[in-house]
C-alpha cells in the first residue's frame, strides 16, 4: 500500500508537482508521426502532462509543439494557418515558428518592438520510431533524444499504435508490469491447461535494479522438468518491455516478436498508451497478416476504435461488450480482446486508485519496486540531480526475452544471446 501523500506524489502530473517535474526530465511521446504527416498540414491538438498544446509540421518538415493559445488574446491556434515555416493565428494574423518566436505581426505598425518581446511557449521535439517525442523540462537538463532498440528497427519490422485510456497513467502502467493477472484476466481458454498461464497461476517473481530501472523474471512451471521464463524490463519512467518469442500454448511463434508499452499522462485522470511490437531479428519482418492477427488478439486495431479518435468502442459506457455466457463457458472475463480486458479493470478502478486501501502480495514485487523507484526519483529531481534512464546509454541495448528452461539451468547464461539488442 501507499500512503495518501505518496499516492498524490506519484499520480499528479501537472507542472510543479513531484511526478510532473520528474516526467518533464524525460523525452515523452507526444503523438504519432502519422498524425502530422503532411508538411504545412492541419494542426493537431495535443494534451500532455496537463498542458494544452498544438502540434504542426512546418515547411521544413520539422514538427513544432507550441501553446494551444495565441499569446496575443488567447485565441485557439488549432484554427491557425500552417504556412511558410510557421503557424499563423487567424484572429489577428500573428505568426509563430516552431520555436515559439513571433515572425510576423501584421495587425501592428511595421517595425514594432512588440514583435521581439512576444514569445509563445514551445517545446523541443524529436522524431523516431514512428513517434514525435517532446521534452518539457529545463533546457539545461535536456538529455539526448531517446534511442530504444525498437526505434532502430526498420519500418517493416516495427509497428506502433496508440490508444486512449480513461484513468491515471500509474494504474495503467502497473497493469503492464503485473504478470500474475494474465492467468486470470487474460485466460481466454477456460480449462485448457496446455495454456501456460492456466498451468501455473502463481509465477515466481524476482526484481533486479539497473541503471535504466529494473528487469524482473517471471518463472512458471510449464511441466515437471521445464520452466517458462519471461524477462521483463521497466525503463523509467513509463515504459515496459516483454518478450513474445514463445506462444502461450508452449510452442514457438512462427513470427516471434517483442513488445512494449508506454503510458503517457494526458493529465491526472487520463493517459495515452503507445503500443510497440518489433521483430525478433532482421530476417523476418512483420507481415500485414500477422499484424492484423495481433490487433484482433489485443482488441486495439483501427476497427476497434471510435472513428476519428484513439478511444476504444468497447468502453465504460457499454461495459466493454462483456458477454456473461462467454464468461461462464469460454473466457475468464467474458470481454473480447486482451487490451480491452485490461482497460475494463484499470478504468473500472476509478480515475485515480486510492492505494492506501490495498493489500499487496508476493506477485506484486515488480509494482512495489516501480513505486519505490519513482518515489525516490521525485526526490532526486527535487535535489536538482538527474534521475535514472535519462542517458540513452543506460537502455539502448536492452531487450526483453522469454523461453523455456530447465529448473537447474542458469537463465543468465542460457538466455544471454536473446537479451542483447539486434537492431
Secondary structure, 3 states (H helix, E strand, C coil): CCCHHHHHHHHCCCCCCHHHHHHCCCEEEEEEHHHHCCCCCCCEEEEECCEEEEEEECCCCCEEEEECECCCCCCEHHHCEECCCCEECCCCCCEECCCCEEEECCCCCCCCCHHHHCECCEEEEEEECCEEEEECCCHHHCCCCCCCHHHHCCHHHEEEEEEEECCCHHHHHHHHHCCHHHHCCCCCCCCCCCCHHHHCCCCEEEEEECCCEEEEEEEEEEECCEEEEEEEEEECCCEEEEEEEECCCCCEEEEEEEEEEEEEECCCCCEEEEEEEEECCCCCCCCHHHHHHHHHHHCCCHHHECCCCCCECCCHHHHHHCCHHHHHHCCCCCCCCHHHHHHHHHHHCCCCCCHHHCCCCHHHHHHHHHHHHHHHHHHHHHCCCCCCCCCHHHCCCECCEEEEECCCCCHHHHHHHHHECCC
